Amino acid sequence: MDVNMHKSHSVGHSGPRRGPRSAWYSLPVALLLGSALLFWIGAPMASHAVFLVAALGLVWLVERSRPDTGQALGLANQVTLARALMALVLVAALAEPGLFVTQAWFMVGLALLLLLLDGVDGWLARRFRESSAFGARFDMEVDAAFIMTLCVALWLSGQAAAWVLLIGAMRYAFVAAAAVLPWLGEPLPERFRRKLVCVVQVVALLLALAPILGSGLQAAVLAVALISLLLSFGADVNWLYRHRQPPTASTSRPPIYRRFS
């Protein structure tokens, strides 16, 4: 997991992929498991409807975005897809924000499982030589949406003030800024600091969700996560600004858009 545009799927020479050729094969099991989990925590029918629509939309989007639909999806991408589909249980629960209070430990447990799985897909990509630009982008988007979901859950359930949304919105603001300032979309050198800050974010959000902290300590933990994220993005922006290149016709759009368009 990372806080910027370069994720755990390092892009390199890709080997033969394993598993089904389509993301649609994962949908039936995901729908059954997700619906069972929502039923178990007493989620309203609206949550079930949100989960169904979101799961269908996610799988459709994955298939539409894949540049190599004739090949197998690959083990790494299958894990990322499973993580994304299970994260939709958290998204669906937002239809009844009180569930994040009454079922706090379930939410924390599911989120912790998703966090642990985040390291599995990257390991599989490296182990079986399945690294790809699509896999890196897919992993990154799932991470960003996961963090944003936790932030929204804390806000809607009344466990944190609206400023907690800044933690989840930071990456989207960075991408939006890169559309205006192309040099913000240039490649960054690998830094362990980004991975560490991202883990700090998620751990802070999980601690805030768990019913173990008082309101004052909870706010302090979230503030530390936000400040560390701001400092990390600030360091990256500073590096990109100092190494920016004069714009040309071929770089009128940031690499993140050129690469996946």
MODELLER restraints for C-alpha pairs under 7 A, 6 or more apart:
rsr = mdl.restraints
at = mdl.atoms
rsr.add(forms.Gaussian(group=physical.xy_distance, feature=features.Distance(at['CA:1:A'], at['CA:7:A']), mean=6.29, stdev=0.5))
rsr.add(forms.Gaussian(group=physical.xy_distance, feature=features.Distance(at['CA:1:A'], at['CA:8:A']), mean=6.32, stdev=0.5))
rsr.add(forms.Gaussian(group=physical.xy_distance, feature=features.Distance(at['CA:1:A'], at['CA:118:A']), mean=6.45, stdev=0.5))
rsr.add(forms.Gaussian(group=physical.xy_distance, feature=features.Distance(at['CA:1:A'], at['CA:143:A']), mean=6.85, stdev=0.5))
rsr.add(forms.Gaussian(group=physical.xy_distance, feature=features.Distance(at['CA:1:A'], at['CA:195:A']), mean=5.75, stdev=0.5))
rsr.add(forms.Gaussian(group=physical.xy_distance, feature=features.Distance(at['CA:1:A'], at['CA:198:A']), mean=6.49, stdev=0.5))
rsr.add(forms.Gaussian(group=physical.xy_distance, feature=features.Distance(at['CA:2:A'], at['CA:194:A']), mean=5.45, stdev=0.5))
rsr.add(forms.Gaussian(group=physical.xy_distance, feature=features.Distance(at['CA:2:A'], at['CA:195:A']), mean=4.52, stdev=0.5))
rsr.add(forms.Gaussian(group=physical.xy_distance, feature=features.Distance(at['CA:2:A'], at['CA:198:A']), mean=5.54, stdev=0.5))
rsr.add(forms.Gaussian(group=physical.xy_distance, feature=features.Distance(at['CA:3:A'], at['CA:194:A']), mean=5.55, stdev=0.5))
rsr.add(forms.Gaussian(group=physical.xy_distance, feature=features.Distance(at['CA:3:A'], at['CA:195:A']), mean=6.64, stdev=0.5))
rsr.add(forms.Gaussian(group=physical.xy_distance, feature=features.Distance(at['CA:3:A'], at['CA:198:A']), mean=5.30, stdev=0.5))
rsr.add(forms.Gaussian(group=physical.xy_distance, feature=features.Distance(at['CA:4:A'], at['CA:171:A']), mean=6.74, stdev=0.5))
rsr.add(forms.Gaussian(group=physical.xy_distance, feature=features.Distance(at['CA:5:A'], at['CA:140:A']), mean=6.83, stdev=0.5))
rsr.add(forms.Gaussian(group=physical.xy_distance, feature=features.Distance(at['CA:6:A'], at['CA:136:A']), mean=6.98, stdev=0.5))
rsr.add(forms.Gaussian(group=physical.xy_distance, feature=features.Distance(at['CA:7:A'], at['CA:136:A']), mean=5.41, stdev=0.5))
rsr.add(forms.Gaussian(group=physical.xy_distance, feature=features.Distance(at['CA:7:A'], at['CA:139:A']), mean=6.77, stdev=0.5))
rsr.add(forms.Gaussian(group=physical.xy_distance, feature=features.Distance(at['CA:7:A'], at['CA:140:A']), mean=5.81, stdev=0.5))
rsr.add(forms.Gaussian(group=physical.xy_distance, feature=features.Distance(at['CA:8:A'], at['CA:122:A']), mean=4.96, stdev=0.5))
rsr.add(forms.Gaussian(group=physical.xy_distance, feature=features.Distance(at['CA:8:A'], at['CA:136:A']), mean=6.60, stdev=0.5))
rsr.add(forms.Gaussian(group=physical.xy_distance, feature=features.Distance(at['CA:9:A'], at['CA:122:A']), mean=5.05, stdev=0.5))
rsr.add(forms.Gaussian(group=physical.xy_distance, feature=features.Distance(at['CA:9:A'], at['CA:125:A']), mean=6.09, stdev=0.5))
rsr.add(forms.Gaussian(group=physical.xy_distance, feature=features.Distance(at['CA:9:A'], at['CA:131:A']), mean=5.37, stdev=0.5))
rsr.add(forms.Gaussian(group=physical.xy_distance, feature=features.Distance(at['CA:9:A'], at['CA:132:A']), mean=6.77, stdev=0.5))
rsr.add(forms.Gaussian(group=physical.xy_distance, feature=features.Distance(at['CA:9:A'], at['CA:135:A']), mean=6.11, stdev=0.5))
rsr.add(forms.Gaussian(group=physical.xy_distance, feature=features.Distance(at['CA:9:A'], at['CA:136:A']), mean=4.64, stdev=0.5))
rsr.add(forms.Gaussian(group=physical.xy_distance, feature=features.Distance(at['CA:10:A'], at['CA:131:A']), mean=5.70, stdev=0.5))
rsr.add(forms.Gaussian(group=physical.xy_distance, feature=features.Distance(at['CA:10:A'], at['CA:136:A']), mean=6.75, stdev=0.5))
rsr.add(forms.Gaussian(group=physical.xy_distance, feature=features.Distance(at['CA:11:A'], at['CA:131:A']), mean=5.14, stdev=0.5))
rsr.add(forms.Gaussian(group=physical.xy_distance, feature=features.Distance(at['CA:11:A'], at['CA:132:A']), mean=4.79, stdev=0.5))
rsr.add(forms.Gaussian(group=physical.xy_distance, feature=features.Distance(at['CA:11:A'], at['CA:133:A']), mean=5.59, stdev=0.5))
rsr.add(forms.Gaussian(group=physical.xy_distance, feature=features.Distance(at['CA:12:A'], at['CA:131:A']), mean=5.89, stdev=0.5))
rsr.add(forms.Gaussian(group=physical.xy_distance, feature=features.Distance(at['CA:12:A'], at['CA:132:A']), mean=6.53, stdev=0.5))
rsr.add(forms.Gaussian(group=physical.xy_distance, feature=features.Distance(at['CA:13:A'], at['CA:129:A']), mean=6.91, stdev=0.5))
rsr.add(forms.Gaussian(group=physical.xy_distance, feature=features.Distance(at['CA:14:A'], at['CA:129:A']), mean=5.07, stdev=0.5))
rsr.add(forms.Gaussian(group=physical.xy_distance, feature=features.Distance(at['CA:14:A'], at['CA:130:A']), mean=4.86, stdev=0.5))
rsr.add(forms.Gaussian(group=physical.xy_distance, feature=features.Distance(at['CA:14:A'], at['CA:131:A']), mean=5.58, stdev=0.5))
rsr.add(forms.Gaussian(group=physical.xy_distance, feature=features.Distance(at['CA:14:A'], at['CA:132:A']), mean=6.66, stdev=0.5))
rsr.add(forms.Gaussian(group=physical.xy_distance, feature=features.Distance(at['CA:15:A'], at['CA:128:A']), mean=6.87, stdev=0.5))
rsr.add(forms.Gaussian(group=physical.xy_distance, feature=features.Distance(at['CA:15:A'], at['CA:129:A']), mean=4.88, stdev=0.5))
rsr.add(forms.Gaussian(group=physical.xy_distance, feature=features.Distance(at['CA:15:A'], at['CA:130:A']), mean=5.64, stdev=0.5))
rsr.add(forms.Gaussian(group=physical.xy_distance, feature=features.Distance(at['CA:17:A'], at['CA:72:A']), mean=5.51, stdev=0.5))
rsr.add(forms.Gaussian(group=physical.xy_distance, feature=features.Distance(at['CA:17:A'], at['CA:73:A']), mean=6.77, stdev=0.5))
rsr.add(forms.Gaussian(group=physical.xy_distance, feature=features.Distance(at['CA:17:A'], at['CA:74:A']), mean=4.62, stdev=0.5))
rsr.add(forms.Gaussian(group=physical.xy_distance, feature=features.Distance(at['CA:17:A'], at['CA:130:A']), mean=6.26, stdev=0.5))
rsr.add(forms.Gaussian(group=physical.xy_distance, feature=features.Distance(at['CA:18:A'], at['CA:72:A']), mean=5.80, stdev=0.5))
rsr.add(forms.Gaussian(group=physical.xy_distance, feature=features.Distance(at['CA:18:A'], at['CA:73:A']), mean=6.96, stdev=0.5))
rsr.add(forms.Gaussian(group=physical.xy_distance, feature=features.Distance(at['CA:18:A'], at['CA:74:A']), mean=4.72, stdev=0.5))
rsr.add(forms.Gaussian(group=physical.xy_distance, feature=features.Distance(at['CA:18:A'], at['CA:75:A']), mean=5.87, stdev=0.5))
rsr.add(forms.Gaussian(group=physical.xy_distance, feature=features.Distance(at['CA:19:A'], at['CA:72:A']), mean=5.68, stdev=0.5))
rsr.add(forms.Gaussian(group=physical.xy_distance, feature=features.Distance(at['CA:19:A'], at['CA:73:A']), mean=6.26, stdev=0.5))
rsr.add(forms.Gaussian(group=physical.xy_distance, feature=features.Distance(at['CA:19:A'], at['CA:74:A']), mean=5.58, stdev=0.5))
rsr.add(forms.Gaussian(group=physical.xy_distance, feature=features.Distance(at['CA:19:A'], at['CA:75:A']), mean=6.27, stdev=0.5))
rsr.add(forms.Gaussian(group=physical.xy_distance, feature=features.Distance(at['CA:20:A'], at['CA:72:A']), mean=5.27, stdev=0.5))
rsr.add(forms.Gaussian(group=physical.xy_distance, feature=features.Distance(at['CA:20:A'], at['CA:73:A']), mean=5.99, stdev=0.5))
rsr.add(forms.Gaussian(group=physical.xy_distance, feature=features.Distance(at['CA:21:A'], at['CA:69:A']), mean=6.93, stdev=0.5))
rsr.add(forms.Gaussian(group=physical.xy_distance, feature=features.Distance(at['CA:21:A'], at['CA:70:A']), mean=6.75, stdev=0.5))
rsr.add(forms.Gaussian(group=physical.xy_distance, feature=features.Distance(at['CA:21:A'], at['CA:71:A']), mean=5.68, stdev=0.5))
rsr.add(forms.Gaussian(group=physical.xy_distance, feature=features.Distance(at['CA:21:A'], at['CA:72:A']), mean=3.84, stdev=0.5))
rsr.add(forms.Gaussian(group=physical.xy_distance, feature=features.Distance(at['CA:21:A'], at['CA:73:A']), mean=5.24, stdev=0.5))
rsr.add(forms.Gaussian(group=physical.xy_distance, feature=features.Distance(at['CA:22:A'], at['CA:72:A']), mean=6.96, stdev=0.5))
rsr.add(forms.Gaussian(group=physical.xy_distance, feature=features.Distance(at['CA:22:A'], at['CA:73:A']), mean=6.26, stdev=0.5))
rsr.add(forms.Gaussian(group=physical.xy_distance, feature=features.Distance(at['CA:23:A'], at['CA:59:A']), mean=6.02, stdev=0.5))
rsr.add(forms.Gaussian(group=physical.xy_distance, feature=features.Distance(at['CA:23:A'], at['CA:63:A']), mean=6.44, stdev=0.5))
rsr.add(forms.Gaussian(group=physical.xy_distance, feature=features.Distance(at['CA:23:A'], at['CA:73:A']), mean=6.92, stdev=0.5))
rsr.add(forms.Gaussian(group=physical.xy_distance, feature=features.Distance(at['CA:24:A'], at['CA:59:A']), mean=6.27, stdev=0.5))
rsr.add(forms.Gaussian(group=physical.xy_distance, feature=features.Distance(at['CA:30:A'], at['CA:85:A']), mean=6.51, stdev=0.5))
rsr.add(forms.Gaussian(group=physical.xy_distance, feature=features.Distance(at['CA:31:A'], at['CA:52:A']), mean=6.96, stdev=0.5))
rsr.add(forms.Gaussian(group=physical.xy_distance, feature=features.Distance(at['CA:34:A'], at['CA:86:A']), mean=6.57, stdev=0.5))
rsr.add(forms.Gaussian(group=physical.xy_distance, feature=features.Distance(at['CA:34:A'], at['CA:89:A']), mean=6.02, stdev=0.5))
rsr.add(forms.Gaussian(group=physical.xy_distance, feature=features.Distance(at['CA:35:A'], at['CA:48:A']), mean=6.38, stdev=0.5))
rsr.add(forms.Gaussian(group=physical.xy_distance, feature=features.Distance(at['CA:38:A'], at['CA:48:A']), mean=6.96, stdev=0.5))
rsr.add(forms.Gaussian(group=physical.xy_distance, feature=features.Distance(at['CA:38:A'], at['CA:89:A']), mean=6.91, stdev=0.5))
rsr.add(forms.Gaussian(group=physical.xy_distance, feature=features.Distance(at['CA:41:A'], at['CA:103:A']), mean=6.73, stdev=0.5))
rsr.add(forms.Gaussian(group=physical.xy_distance, feature=features.Distance(at['CA:43:A'], at['CA:93:A']), mean=6.61, stdev=0.5))
rsr.add(forms.Gaussian(group=physical.xy_distance, feature=features.Distance(at['CA:46:A'], at['CA:95:A']), mean=6.41, stdev=0.5))
rsr.add(forms.Gaussian(group=physical.xy_distance, feature=features.Distance(at['CA:47:A'], at['CA:92:A']), mean=4.58, stdev=0.5))
rsr.add(forms.Gaussian(group=physical.xy_distance, feature=features.Distance(at['CA:47:A'], at['CA:93:A']), mean=5.67, stdev=0.5))
rsr.add(forms.Gaussian(group=physical.xy_distance, feature=features.Distance(at['CA:47:A'], at['CA:95:A']), mean=5.56, stdev=0.5))
rsr.add(forms.Gaussian(group=physical.xy_distance, feature=features.Distance(at['CA:48:A'], at['CA:92:A']), mean=6.84, stdev=0.5))
rsr.add(forms.Gaussian(group=physical.xy_distance, feature=features.Distance(at['CA:50:A'], at['CA:92:A']), mean=5.33, stdev=0.5))
rsr.add(forms.Gaussian(group=physical.xy_distance, feature=features.Distance(at['CA:51:A'], at['CA:88:A']), mean=6.10, stdev=0.5))
rsr.add(forms.Gaussian(group=physical.xy_distance, feature=features.Distance(at['CA:51:A'], at['CA:89:A']), mean=6.43, stdev=0.5))
rsr.add(forms.Gaussian(group=physical.xy_distance, feature=features.Distance(at['CA:51:A'], at['CA:92:A']), mean=5.20, stdev=0.5))
rsr.add(forms.Gaussian(group=physical.xy_distance, feature=features.Distance(at['CA:55:A'], at['CA:85:A']), mean=6.22, stdev=0.5))
rsr.add(forms.Gaussian(group=physical.xy_distance, feature=features.Distance(at['CA:66:A'], at['CA:134:A']), mean=6.79, stdev=0.5))
rsr.add(forms.Gaussian(group=physical.xy_distance, feature=features.Distance(at['CA:74:A'], at['CA:130:A']), mean=6.68, stdev=0.5))
rsr.add(forms.Gaussian(group=physical.xy_distance, feature=features.Distance(at['CA:75:A'], at['CA:124:A']), mean=6.61, stdev=0.5))
rsr.add(forms.Gaussian(group=physical.xy_distance, feature=features.Distance(at['CA:76:A'], at['CA:121:A']), mean=4.35, stdev=0.5))
rsr.add(forms.Gaussian(group=physical.xy_distance, feature=features.Distance(at['CA:76:A'], at['CA:122:A']), mean=6.62, stdev=0.5))
rsr.add(forms.Gaussian(group=physical.xy_distance, feature=features.Distance(at['CA:76:A'], at['CA:124:A']), mean=5.19, stdev=0.5))
rsr.add(forms.Gaussian(group=physical.xy_distance, feature=features.Distance(at['CA:76:A'], at['CA:125:A']), mean=5.16, stdev=0.5))
rsr.add(forms.Gaussian(group=physical.xy_distance, feature=features.Distance(at['CA:77:A'], at['CA:121:A']), mean=6.82, stdev=0.5))
rsr.add(forms.Gaussian(group=physical.xy_distance, feature=features.Distance(at['CA:77:A'], at['CA:135:A']), mean=6.10, stdev=0.5))
rsr.add(forms.Gaussian(group=physical.xy_distance, feature=features.Distance(at['CA:79:A'], at['CA:121:A']), mean=5.62, stdev=0.5))
rsr.add(forms.Gaussian(group=physical.xy_distance, feature=features.Distance(at['CA:80:A'], at['CA:121:A']), mean=6.07, stdev=0.5))
rsr.add(forms.Gaussian(group=physical.xy_distance, feature=features.Distance(at['CA:80:A'], at['CA:139:A']), mean=6.15, stdev=0.5))
rsr.add(forms.Gaussian(group=physical.xy_distance, feature=features.Distance(at['CA:83:A'], at['CA:114:A']), mean=5.91, stdev=0.5))
rsr.add(forms.Gaussian(group=physical.xy_distance, feature=features.Distance(at['CA:84:A'], at['CA:142:A']), mean=5.87, stdev=0.5))
rsr.add(forms.Gaussian(group=physical.xy_distance, feature=features.Distance(at['CA:87:A'], at['CA:146:A']), mean=6.52, stdev=0.5))
rsr.add(forms.Gaussian(group=physical.xy_distance, feature=features.Distance(at['CA:91:A'], at['CA:149:A']), mean=6.24, stdev=0.5))
rsr.add(forms.Gaussian(group=physical.xy_distance, feature=features.Distance(at['CA:93:A'], at['CA:99:A']), mean=6.72, stdev=0.5))
rsr.add(forms.Gaussian(group=physical.xy_distance, feature=features.Distance(at['CA:94:A'], at['CA:153:A']), mean=6.34, stdev=0.5))
rsr.add(forms.Gaussian(group=physical.xy_distance, feature=features.Distance(at['CA:97:A'], at['CA:153:A']), mean=6.48, stdev=0.5))
rsr.add(forms.Gaussian(group=physical.xy_distance, feature=features.Distance(at['CA:97:A'], at['CA:156:A']), mean=5.80, stdev=0.5))
rsr.add(forms.Gaussian(group=physical.xy_distance, feature=features.Distance(at['CA:97:A'], at['CA:157:A']), mean=4.87, stdev=0.5))
rsr.add(forms.Gaussian(group=physical.xy_distance, feature=features.Distance(at['CA:98:A'], at['CA:157:A']), mean=5.58, stdev=0.5))
rsr.add(forms.Gaussian(group=physical.xy_distance, feature=features.Distance(at['CA:100:A'], at['CA:107:A']), mean=6.47, stdev=0.5))
rsr.add(forms.Gaussian(group=physical.xy_distance, feature=features.Distance(at['CA:100:A'], at['CA:153:A']), mean=6.86, stdev=0.5))
rsr.add(forms.Gaussian(group=physical.xy_distance, feature=features.Distance(at['CA:100:A'], at['CA:157:A']), mean=6.49, stdev=0.5))
rsr.add(forms.Gaussian(group=physical.xy_distance, feature=features.Distance(at['CA:101:A'], at['CA:157:A']), mean=6.94, stdev=0.5))
rsr.add(forms.Gaussian(group=physical.xy_distance, feature=features.Distance(at['CA:104:A'], at['CA:209:A']), mean=6.42, stdev=0.5))
rsr.add(forms.Gaussian(group=physical.xy_distance, feature=features.Distance(at['CA:104:A'], at['CA:210:A']), mean=5.88, stdev=0.5))
rsr.add(forms.Gaussian(group=physical.xy_distance, feature=features.Distance(at['CA:104:A'], at['CA:211:A']), mean=6.88, stdev=0.5))
rsr.add(forms.Gaussian(group=physical.xy_distance, feature=features.Distance(at['CA:105:A'], at['CA:210:A']), mean=6.29, stdev=0.5))
rsr.add(forms.Gaussian(group=physical.xy_distance, feature=features.Distance(at['CA:108:A'], at['CA:206:A']), mean=5.91, stdev=0.5))
rsr.add(forms.Gaussian(group=physical.xy_distance, feature=features.Distance(at['CA:108:A'], at['CA:209:A']), mean=6.63, stdev=0.5))
rsr.add(forms.Gaussian(group=physical.xy_distance, feature=features.Distance(at['CA:108:A'], at['CA:210:A']), mean=6.37, stdev=0.5))
rsr.add(forms.Gaussian(group=physical.xy_distance, feature=features.Distance(at['CA:125:A'], at['CA:131:A']), mean=4.98, stdev=0.5))
rsr.add(forms.Gaussian(group=physical.xy_distance, feature=features.Distance(at['CA:144:A'], at['CA:168:A']), mean=6.92, stdev=0.5))
rsr.add(forms.Gaussian(group=physical.xy_distance, feature=features.Distance(at['CA:147:A'], at['CA:168:A']), mean=5.49, stdev=0.5))
rsr.add(forms.Gaussian(group=physical.xy_distance, feature=features.Distance(at['CA:147:A'], at['CA:202:A']), mean=6.79, stdev=0.5))
rsr.add(forms.Gaussian(group=physical.xy_distance, feature=features.Distance(at['CA:148:A'], at['CA:168:A']), mean=4.13, stdev=0.5))
rsr.add(forms.Gaussian(group=physical.xy_distance, feature=features.Distance(at['CA:148:A'], at['CA:169:A']), mean=6.76, stdev=0.5))
rsr.add(forms.Gaussian(group=physical.xy_distance, feature=features.Distance(at['CA:150:A'], at['CA:205:A']), mean=6.64, stdev=0.5))
rsr.add(forms.Gaussian(group=physical.xy_distance, feature=features.Distance(at['CA:151:A'], at['CA:164:A']), mean=5.86, stdev=0.5))
rsr.add(forms.Gaussian(group=physical.xy_distance, feature=features.Distance(at['CA:151:A'], at['CA:165:A']), mean=5.33, stdev=0.5))
rsr.add(forms.Gaussian(group=physical.xy_distance, feature=features.Distance(at['CA:151:A'], at['CA:168:A']), mean=6.15, stdev=0.5))
rsr.add(forms.Gaussian(group=physical.xy_distance, feature=features.Distance(at['CA:152:A'], at['CA:165:A']), mean=6.37, stdev=0.5))
rsr.add(forms.Gaussian(group=physical.xy_distance, feature=features.Distance(at['CA:154:A'], at['CA:160:A']), mean=5.37, stdev=0.5))
rsr.add(forms.Gaussian(group=physical.xy_distance, feature=features.Distance(at['CA:154:A'], at['CA:209:A']), mean=6.73, stdev=0.5))
rsr.add(forms.Gaussian(group=physical.xy_distance, feature=features.Distance(at['CA:155:A'], at['CA:161:A']), mean=5.83, stdev=0.5))
rsr.add(forms.Gaussian(group=physical.xy_distance, feature=features.Distance(at['CA:155:A'], at['CA:162:A']), mean=5.77, stdev=0.5))
rsr.add(forms.Gaussian(group=physical.xy_distance, feature=features.Distance(at['CA:155:A'], at['CA:164:A']), mean=6.98, stdev=0.5))
rsr.add(forms.Gaussian(group=physical.xy_distance, feature=features.Distance(at['CA:167:A'], at['CA:226:A']), mean=5.62, stdev=0.5))
rsr.add(forms.Gaussian(group=physical.xy_distance, feature=features.Distance(at['CA:178:A'], at['CA:184:A']), mean=4.81, stdev=0.5))
rsr.add(forms.Gaussian(group=physical.xy_distance, feature=features.Distance(at['CA:178:A'], at['CA:185:A']), mean=5.26, stdev=0.5))
rsr.add(forms.Gaussian(group=physical.xy_distance, feature=features.Distance(at['CA:178:A'], at['CA:254:A']), mean=6.42, stdev=0.5))
rsr.add(forms.Gaussian(group=physical.xy_distance, feature=features.Distance(at['CA:179:A'], at['CA:253:A']), mean=6.86, stdev=0.5))
rsr.add(forms.Gaussian(group=physical.xy_distance, feature=features.Distance(at['CA:179:A'], at['CA:254:A']), mean=6.57, stdev=0.5))
rsr.add(forms.Gaussian(group=physical.xy_distance, feature=features.Distance(at['CA:182:A'], at['CA:252:A']), mean=6.64, stdev=0.5))
rsr.add(forms.Gaussian(group=physical.xy_distance, feature=features.Distance(at['CA:182:A'], at['CA:253:A']), mean=5.88, stdev=0.5))
rsr.add(forms.Gaussian(group=physical.xy_distance, feature=features.Distance(at['CA:182:A'], at['CA:254:A']), mean=4.59, stdev=0.5))
rsr.add(forms.Gaussian(group=physical.xy_distance, feature=features.Distance(at['CA:183:A'], at['CA:240:A']), mean=6.57, stdev=0.5))
rsr.add(forms.Gaussian(group=physical.xy_distance, feature=features.Distance(at['CA:183:A'], at['CA:244:A']), mean=5.54, stdev=0.5))
rsr.add(forms.Gaussian(group=physical.xy_distance, feature=features.Distance(at['CA:183:A'], at['CA:254:A']), mean=6.84, stdev=0.5))
rsr.add(forms.Gaussian(group=physical.xy_distance, feature=features.Distance(at['CA:184:A'], at['CA:237:A']), mean=6.84, stdev=0.5))
rsr.add(forms.Gaussian(group=physical.xy_distance, feature=features.Distance(at['CA:184:A'], at['CA:240:A']), mean=6.15, stdev=0.5))
rsr.add(forms.Gaussian(group=physical.xy_distance, feature=features.Distance(at['CA:185:A'], at['CA:254:A']), mean=4.72, stdev=0.5))
rsr.add(forms.Gaussian(group=physical.xy_distance, feature=features.Distance(at['CA:185:A'], at['CA:255:A']), mean=5.72, stdev=0.5))
rsr.add(forms.Gaussian(group=physical.xy_distance, feature=features.Distance(at['CA:185:A'], at['CA:256:A']), mean=6.11, stdev=0.5))
rsr.add(forms.Gaussian(group=physical.xy_distance, feature=features.Distance(at['CA:186:A'], at['CA:254:A']), mean=6.53, stdev=0.5))
rsr.add(forms.Gaussian(group=physical.xy_distance, feature=features.Distance(at['CA:186:A'], at['CA:255:A']), mean=6.04, stdev=0.5))
rsr.add(forms.Gaussian(group=physical.xy_distance, feature=features.Distance(at['CA:194:A'], at['CA:232:A']), mean=6.72, stdev=0.5))
rsr.add(forms.Gaussian(group=physical.xy_distance, feature=features.Distance(at['CA:197:A'], at['CA:228:A']), mean=6.44, stdev=0.5))
rsr.add(forms.Gaussian(group=physical.xy_distance, feature=features.Distance(at['CA:197:A'], at['CA:229:A']), mean=6.29, stdev=0.5))
rsr.add(forms.Gaussian(group=physical.xy_distance, feature=features.Distance(at['CA:200:A'], at['CA:225:A']), mean=6.17, stdev=0.5))
rsr.add(forms.Gaussian(group=physical.xy_distance, feature=features.Distance(at['CA:201:A'], at['CA:225:A']), mean=5.08, stdev=0.5))
rsr.add(forms.Gaussian(group=physical.xy_distance, feature=features.Distance(at['CA:204:A'], at['CA:221:A']), mean=5.87, stdev=0.5))
rsr.add(forms.Gaussian(group=physical.xy_distance, feature=features.Distance(at['CA:204:A'], at['CA:222:A']), mean=5.84, stdev=0.5))
rsr.add(forms.Gaussian(group=physical.xy_distance, feature=features.Distance(at['CA:204:A'], at['CA:225:A']), mean=6.35, stdev=0.5))
rsr.add(forms.Gaussian(group=physical.xy_distance, feature=features.Distance(at['CA:205:A'], at['CA:222:A']), mean=6.86, stdev=0.5))
rsr.add(forms.Gaussian(group=physical.xy_distance, feature=features.Distance(at['CA:208:A'], at['CA:218:A']), mean=5.42, stdev=0.5))
